[in-house]
Amino acid sequence: MLNTTTNMTFESAAAASLALKPDAPLFCFSAPQLLARAQIFLKGFPGEVTFAVKANSSSQVIKGLADAGVRAWDVASVHEMATVSKIVPKARFHYHNPVKSRREISDACKVHKCRRYVVDCREELAKIADVIGPGKDIEIAVRFVLPRDRASSAHDFSTKFGAPDHICVELLKQVVALGYTPLLTFHPGSQATDPNTYVRHIEAAARIARTADVSISMLNVGGGFPVNYVLSPAPEPQIFFEAIEKAVLKAFGKANRPALECEPGRGLVATCMSLLTRVKLVCTDGDDIFINDGVYGGLMEYMQVPELEPPFRVIRNGKVIEGPTKSWKVFGPTCDPLDVLPHRLDILAELREDDYIEFGSLGAYGLATMTNFNGYGGNAIISVDRVLAL
């Protein structure tokens, strides 16, 4: 369980390292950076902004986004609904996991008053209809998929969920026949750096709706909005917003333009958290270092997708240290040989035991993918004014 170490707010991770001298890794959370990022989306996106809770379900982030003005929450489970409801009692949920058990559908509807569900196959739609029954207040989002452009995203969402055009056409017709409100949704893939990826999907959405002869009330353009990493630079969000708005007007026409939604996770929260780690061992006659977190903890996604290398800096005695660097092989704290970062990092050559390394841009999936392997995990969260981000 994640706990807050102190109610104090520090100027930076460096200041926290000096005051707390933590032996265990800490997540550093910046409420101002979260608010600034949320305002970019809330003011710039031409529709409703929801939050994909899977990216970061910490109470600090949920409350921060609610305070900023987020009113709807993209969830994958009733457990996420329960987490959000404790912090935002009147939360509105979009249950966008295409595979749900009957018990989960029932609990979502009866306990959490969820009125939005997603489907990508006939069997799931039939299941929802059987459990919930008819009702025009129920929204059904049909999720479609396009072949992935492998250069356009870090994670491929096309291999698990989403139906091809012809199935989506039939699903839309069935949604209308059952008396539900029809929507379309897609996901371009996480860290989607090419705005044209959204354009292709929007064109497909219009084609599916026309073929089905169904007027959709809403188009959810998914998440995927990117942020800057060392090896994966990202265009500014406004470039995506403008491309989406232009594509929707062109594909649907002004008279038939559906309302828009997005469900960013990474795009909203990646830059609001960093991970403060401590150096446990420096092998000076080699090039190995060991830190107190790794790929079974806050750096798991970096192992899965090496292009998402986070920015980092060395901290000593409360100050950021710069100087000549050396190529180091970086191991985590567990006894598993897989617990090593996916490639060498150029870190301060004169690195010492008990120096700290702050890894930035870990607000998305840093917390979500942590384990307790070998007893390591459960990193606490502290508040700082500003964290490392590109």
Residue, then its C-alpha position, 0 to 999 in steps of 0.5 A: m500500500l502506498n503511503t505519504t511519508t510526510n505532509m510537507t511539500f518540498e521544493s524539489a526531489a533534491a530538497a526532499s532527499l536532503a531533508l528525509k535521506p530516504d533509504a527506500p525509493l520515493f515517488c515525488f508528486s507535483a500538484p502544480q505540474l498536474l494542474a498545468r497539464a490538465q488545463i492544457f487539455l481542458k482548455g484546448f481539446p474540442g470536447e470532454v476530457t476524461f482520465a484513464v485511471k489505469a495510468n495512475s490511480s493514486s489519491q493525489v492524482i485523482k483529487g488533483l484532476a477532479d479539482a482541475g475540472v475532470r468529471a468523467w473517468d475512463v475505467a477498466s474495472v469496478h475496482e477502479m470505480a470504487t477507488v475513484s468514488k472514494i475521492v469523487p463521490k459523484a464521479r461519472f464512469h466510462y467502462h471501456n474495458p471490452v471484456k466484462s463479467r456479468r457480475e462486473i456489469s451488474d455491479a457497475c450498473k447497480v453500485h456505481k450507476c455506470r451508464r457507459y459500456v464498450v463492446d467489440c463483439r456480439e457476445e459482449l453486447a448480448k451479455i450487457a443487454d441480458v444483465i442490464g436490460p433496455g434503457k435509452d440512458i445506457e450508452i454503448a460505445v462500439r470499439f473499432v480497430l485499424p492496422r497499426d502503423r508501427a512507427s506511430s505508437a509505443h504500445d500496440f492496442s490493435t492486437k487485443f481489442g477492437a473490431p474491424d469495420h464490417i463487425c462494427v457496422e453490425l454492432l452499431k445496428q444492434v445497439v440501435a435495435l436494442g434501444y441504447t445510445p450508439l457511440l464509436t470509440f478507438h485507441p490509436g496506441s500509447q505514446a502516439t506521436d503522429p497526429n495523422t494516426y488520429v485522422r485515419h481513425i476519425e475517417a474510419a469512424a465516419r465510414i463505419a457510421r455511414t455504412a451502418d446508417v447510424s448517427i452516432s452521438m459521440l466519438n471517443v478518440g481514445g488516449g495515446f496523447p504523447v509526452n516527451y521522453v529522452l528517445s521519444p520526443a512529442p509534438e505539443p498537444q494543440i497540434f493533435f487537438e487541431a488535427i482532430e477537430k479538422a478531421v472530424l469536420k471533414a469526415f462527418g460534416k458540420a451538420n453530422r459532427p458528433a460530440l468528442e471525448c478523449e481519455p488520456g492517461r499518459g498525456l495528462v499525468a506522466t509529467c507530474m511525478s518523478l521517482l527518487t532512487r538511491v544508489k546502493l552499490v557502485c562497482t568501481d572496477g567495472d561498470d555496474i551500479f545497483i539502485n533501490d528500484g528497478v524493472y519490478g518497480g517504478l521502472m517497469e514500463y521502461m523495460q517493456v518499451p526502451e524508447l520510453e527512457p525517462p530523463f534522469r539526474v544525480i543528486r548529492n547532498g541536496k544538490v543536482i550534480e553535473g560533470p563527466t559521464k560514464s556508461w553504466k549498466v543499471f541494476g535494480p534491487t532484486c535478486d532477479p537477473l532480469d532486473v536491469l534497465p534495458h540499455r546503459l545510461d550515461i550517468l555521472a562518472e564519479l557516482r557514489e554510494d548513497d547518491y540519489i538518481e531522480f527519474g522523471s516523467l513517471g507519473a504514468y504507469g510508474l505506480a500502476t505496474m509496481t510489484n512487491f517482488n523480493g519484498y521491494g515495492g509500496n513506494a511512498i508518495i511525497s509532495v514537491d513543487r516541481v519534478l523532473a520532466l522534459 
